[in-house]
Amino acid sequence: MLLQKSLNGRFGFTLAEVLVTLAIIGVVAAMTLPTLSQNYQKKVYITQLKKVYNLMSQAVLRLQTDKNALNPAEAGLISQESIDNFVPNYFKLVMTCDDVAEPCFSNQYISYGTHAVLNVPKGYKSYVLADGSAVAFKYSWSVSFPYTLIRVFVDLNGKSGPNVYGRDFFGMYIYSNGIIDIKSNTSHDAPLTEDERKSVTGYCGNGASLDACFGKILNDNWEMNY
């Protein structure tokens, strides 16, 4: 690039050169800013997801400590009624929704990768926590799956968007030993191995499993690599 000598004898860029440089900077910015913005938003989601995860883990542990119990079932989490009594005492709540999704959760969610409209499960209480996240707990123990104690649904920002599986909406389970993980066809307590999660996480992106993306996040050491 040539420099043009000005009237006072100094060298500088021509107007055309400045305009070309600004145009290049604009193109590069247009290409990189969306990616930077998306990566930043993923970090926000992960931070909030980990916060809710820790809140649930700590609440179960506090219950066990208060009851001098070795596990959640021994502490009394043995029915939907016991869960409904547990939540108000161990979480800071700003809203409770009885047997309906709204207004705690959105009424509809988009399956990440397929754009299919899916309904949030209903039929039991859901809650909005003090940080704005929405949670719902469903007692899920059965003879067929004796290690998964409580089904959990989490919306990281409540009713607000984007309301997409694997972005702000996740599914997970509290196991009989109090550890939170995804559901898998295992015959043991959590945590699951990476390979056990992979049998589910392969569906992260095609809507086959609400838990899939959370399992992938756990496998990827709390990174949203999708």
C-alpha positions in Angstrom: 0.0 0.0 0.0 1.4 3.4 -1.0 1.5 6.4 1.2 0.6 9.8 -0.2 2.8 12.8 0.7 0.6 15.6 2.1 1.1 19.4 1.6 3.1 19.7 4.8 5.6 17.1 3.7 4.2 14.2 5.8 3.1 10.9 4.5 -0.4 9.5 5.1 -3.0 7.2 3.7 -5.2 8.2 0.9 -9.0 8.5 1.4 -9.5 5.4 -0.9 -7.1 3.4 1.2 -8.8 4.3 4.4 -12.2 3.4 2.9 -10.9 0.0 1.7 -9.5 -0.7 5.2 -12.7 0.2 6.9 -14.6 -2.0 4.5 -12.4 -4.9 5.3 -12.8 -4.3 9.0 -16.5 -4.2 8.5 -16.6 -7.5 6.7 -14.4 -9.3 9.3 -16.6 -7.9 12.1 -19.8 -9.1 10.3 -18.3 -12.6 10.1 -17.0 -12.9 13.6 -19.5 -11.0 15.8 -22.4 -13.5 15.4 -20.1 -16.3 16.5 -18.7 -14.4 19.4 -22.3 -13.5 20.4 -23.4 -17.1 20.2 -20.4 -18.4 22.2 -21.1 -15.8 24.9 -24.8 -16.8 25.1 -23.7 -20.4 25.5 -21.5 -19.5 28.4 -24.4 -17.7 30.0 -26.6 -20.8 29.6 -23.9 -23.1 31.0 -23.3 -20.8 34.0 -27.0 -20.7 34.8 -27.4 -24.5 34.3 -24.5 -25.2 36.6 -26.0 -22.9 39.2 -29.4 -24.6 39.1 -27.6 -28.0 39.2 -25.7 -27.0 42.3 -28.8 -25.6 44.0 -30.6 -28.9 43.5 -27.6 -30.9 44.7 -27.2 -28.7 47.8 -31.0 -28.9 48.6 -31.0 -32.7 48.6 -27.8 -32.8 50.7 -29.3 -30.4 53.2 -32.4 -32.5 53.5 -30.3 -35.6 54.1 -28.4 -33.8 56.8 -31.5 -32.5 58.5 -33.0 -35.9 58.5 -29.7 -37.7 59.4 -30.3 -39.8 56.3 -27.9 -41.6 54.0 -29.9 -40.9 50.8 -32.9 -38.9 49.6 -35.4 -41.8 50.0 -34.3 -42.4 53.6 -34.7 -38.6 54.1 -38.4 -39.0 53.0 -38.5 -38.3 49.3 -40.7 -41.3 48.6 -43.7 -39.8 46.8 -44.9 -36.8 44.8 -46.5 -35.4 47.9 -43.1 -35.5 49.8 -41.4 -33.7 46.9 -44.1 -31.0 46.9 -43.4 -30.5 50.6 -39.6 -30.6 50.1 -39.3 -27.9 47.4 -40.8 -24.9 49.3 -38.6 -25.7 52.4 -35.3 -26.0 50.5 -35.6 -23.5 47.6 -36.2 -19.8 47.5 -39.4 -19.5 45.3 -41.0 -16.6 43.7 -43.9 -18.5 42.0 -45.7 -21.9 42.2 -47.8 -23.3 39.4 -50.2 -26.1 40.2 -50.6 -28.8 37.6 -50.0 -26.5 34.6 -46.9 -25.3 32.7 -47.7 -21.6 32.5 -46.7 -19.1 33.8 -43.7 -20.9 35.4 -42.7 -22.6 32.1 -43.6 -21.8 28.6 -46.5 -23.8 27.2 -44.5 -24.9 24.2 -40.9 -25.7 23.4 -38.9 -26.2 20.2 -36.9 -29.4 19.9 -33.3 -28.3 19.2 -32.4 -29.3 15.6 -35.9 -30.3 14.4 -38.1 -27.3 15.1 -40.9 -29.6 16.2 -43.2 -28.0 18.7 -43.3 -30.0 22.0 -45.3 -29.4 25.1 -43.8 -29.2 28.5 -45.0 -32.0 30.8 -47.9 -31.2 33.1 -49.8 -32.7 35.9 -47.7 -31.7 38.9 -46.3 -28.5 40.5 -43.6 -26.4 38.9 -41.8 -23.4 40.4 -39.8 -20.3 39.5 -36.7 -19.9 41.7 -35.4 -16.6 43.0 -32.8 -16.5 40.1 -35.6 -16.6 37.5 -35.1 -20.3 36.5 -38.1 -22.6 36.4 -38.0 -26.2 37.8 -40.4 -29.1 38.0 -39.9 -32.3 40.0 -41.8 -35.5 39.3 -41.4 -38.6 41.5 -40.2 -41.3 39.1 -39.1 -44.3 41.1 -40.3 -47.7 39.7 -39.3 -51.3 40.0 -38.1 -51.1 36.4 -35.9 -48.1 37.1 -35.0 -48.3 40.9 -32.1 -45.9 40.7 -33.8 -42.9 39.2 -35.8 -41.2 42.0 -36.9 -37.9 40.7 -37.5 -36.6 37.2 -36.4 -32.9 36.9 -37.3 -30.3 34.2 -35.3 -27.1 34.1 -35.9 -23.9 32.1 -32.9 -21.6 32.8 -34.9 -18.4 32.3 -38.4 -19.4 33.0 -41.0 -18.5 30.4 -38.7 -16.3 28.5 -37.2 -17.4 25.2 -35.7 -19.1 23.3 -37.6 -22.1 24.8 -35.5 -24.6 23.0 -34.4 -28.1 24.1 -30.7 -28.1 24.8 -30.5 -24.3 25.0 -32.5 -23.1 27.9 -34.6 -26.2 28.6 -33.2 -29.4 29.9 -34.2 -32.7 31.5 -32.3 -34.7 34.1 -32.8 -37.1 37.0 -32.0 -37.1 40.7 -30.8 -40.6 41.4 -31.4 -42.6 44.6 -27.9 -41.6 45.9 -28.7 -37.9 45.4 -26.5 -37.4 42.4 -28.0 -35.7 39.3 -27.4 -37.2 35.9 -29.4 -38.3 32.8 -31.5 -41.4 32.6 -29.9 -44.4 31.0 -30.6 -48.2 31.0 -28.2 -48.8 33.8 -28.3 -51.1 36.9 -26.5 -48.8 39.2 -26.6 -45.3 40.8 -25.2 -42.1 39.3 -22.8 -40.9 38.1 -23.0 -42.5 34.7 -19.9 -43.3 32.7 -19.2 -41.3 29.5 -20.0 -44.3 27.4 -23.4 -44.8 29.2 -24.3 -41.2 28.5 -23.2 -41.4 24.9 -25.9 -43.9 24.2 -28.3 -41.0 24.8 -26.2 -37.9 23.9 -26.1 -39.0 20.3 -29.6 -37.7 20.1 -28.7 -34.1 21.1 -29.9 -32.2 18.1 -32.7 -34.4 16.7 -35.2 -34.2 19.5 -35.2 -37.8 20.5 -34.3 -37.2 24.1 -34.9 -34.2 26.4 -31.9 -35.4 28.5 -29.5 -35.8 25.6 -27.9 -32.4 25.6 -27.5 -32.2 29.3 -25.7 -35.6 29.1 -23.4 -34.2 26.4 -22.7 -31.1 28.5 -21.6 -33.4 31.4 -19.4 -35.5 29.1 -17.8 -32.3 27.7 -17.0 -31.0 31.2 -19.7 -28.3 31.3 -19.2 -27.0 27.8 -22.0 -26.5 25.2 -20.2 -28.0 22.2 -23.1 -28.2 19.8 
